């Protein structure tokens, strides 16, 4: 059973759609393009900003992370340009999605189409403290690929 917390949504345009979950246990809620009824074209290699027509009140100590929807990212090559968008809890403006066309063909986005998903998660705000020594671990300073490939 999923725990649900209320997050206030403000529609900035009457035709905007409130985010929805695709299943009972989905982590990400779908965000919808709000294009004023227009069909938008994204050319190969182009990045284009899309309105969602909504603003939200993300609770303090939470962040909204915007991820690609696997269907349009894998099948059509359209994914958020910044890979993961960050919506801070003190932001009250319209949520926008910058989609990039990674494919070699024109991408089409229709009004009301699901273009990304938002996951709302808690975060830790760190108090960074300079130190001369860090606690040792088995991994140590082993970086990229240091834990093996299998």
N, C-alpha and C positions, 0 to 999 in steps of 0.2 A: 504494500500500500504506500503510495507516494504521499509525502507531506507537502502541503500546499501553503505558501505564504502569499499574502496579497501584495501586489505591486500595482500602484496607480498608473493608468495609461491615459494620456490626453490625446484625443484625435485633433489634429491640426487642420484636417480637411475632412468634410463629411464622408467622402468615398474611401478614406483610409481604413485599413483592416487591422483589427486587434491581433497581436501574435497568437498563434495556436500551436498546440502540441499534436504531433502526428499519432501518438499512442500514449497509453496510460503511464508508461515509465520512460518516455523520451526525456532526455536531459535538455535538449535544445528546443526552443519554441520558434516556429517559422516566422520570418519577417516578410512582408509583402511589398512589392513595388507599387508606388502610388504615382502614376504617370499622367494623370489627368485624362485618362482614356486613350492616350497615345501608345503606339507601338514604338519601342526604342531599339535602335540598331547599335551594336557595339562591333566595330571593325576589328579584324585580327591585330593584336598588339595594342589595342586601345584600352584605356581605362576611362570609365564613365561613372559619375556620381548618380545614385538613385535615391529619390525621396521614399520614405516609408509613410510619411504623413502622421507620424506619432512621436510623442515625447513620453518619457516615463520617469517615475520617481523610484529609482533604485535605492533600497535601504542603505543607510550608513554601514560600513564595514563589508559591503558587497560590491561587486563589479559586474557589469554586463559584458560578456565576451562574445563578439560576433565572429562566427565561423562560416565556412562554405557549407552549402547543402550538397551532399555527395552526388545527387542526381544531375544537377546542372554543372557541377565542377568536373566530374569524371566524364559524363556523356557529352557535354557541350563545351567544356573548357572555360567556363565562366566562374570565377572565384574572387573573393575579396582581394583587392590589390595589395593590402597591407597584411595579408595572411590571417591575422587575428585583429579585429577592431576592439578597442577598449572604451567602454562607456562608464565613466566614473559616477559615483553616487551623487555628486553635487552638480552634474550636468542636467539641465532642464530643456535643452534645445531639441530640435528634430533629430531623430536617429536617421543617419544617412548611411548608405552602403556604397562603397567604391568597388565596382566590379571590373575586373580585368579579363580581357578575352585572350586566353592562352592558345587558342586554336588557330587554324589557318583559314577558317571560314567566318562569315559574319554571324554574330550572335543576335538573337532577337529576344527582347524582354517585353512581355505584354503587361498591361495594367492589371494589377491584382495578382500577379504571378509571385510565387514564393521564390525569393532571391538569396536568402541567407538565413541563418538561425542564430538566436541569442541564447546563451547559457548564463544564468545568474548564479554567481558563486561567491562564497566568503573569501576574504583575503586578510593577510597579516600585514599591517603597516609597520615596517621595521624601524628601530632606532639604531642606525648604523654607528658602530663604535670601532674606532681604530685600535688594532692590536698588533703587537710585535710577533706573537706566536699564535698559531691556530692549533686546535686539538687534532692529533693524528687519527687517521682512519686506515683501513686496509687498502683502500684505493689510492690514498694520498693525492698527488697532483696529476695522476694519470688522466689525460684528456680524451679527445675524440678517438673512439675505437679502442680505448684501453681496457675495456671489460670483455673484449672478444667479439666474435661474429656469430657464435652458436651457443 
